[in-house]
């Protein structure tokens, strides 16, 4: 067929992208509130396809389980230090003196607090 236009054939064959077979159906029900949250996070991630977002999050997403034992220990140490400061303040008000031993005890508590703080920060850094 000659219509005045030259026909060109491409010598290269186009490669089709590999598509993983998806033959398993997973049913999922969510509340309206959960759907709104999912859509908001999907938008924040710059994705427009809900199925693609859910698959991506299920396969590549992270669930972070935070162990609060370290934080509880930090609260305990802070409470101890605060109690010691109050005791020293009462003693200083009653006697007009601050004893070196009291300051050493406080220093020890603060060193424990900083050690615990570093432990918590190290664990949080490992999560990222």
Helices and strands as residue ranges (DSSP letters): H 32-44, H 50-60, H 69-95, H 100-127
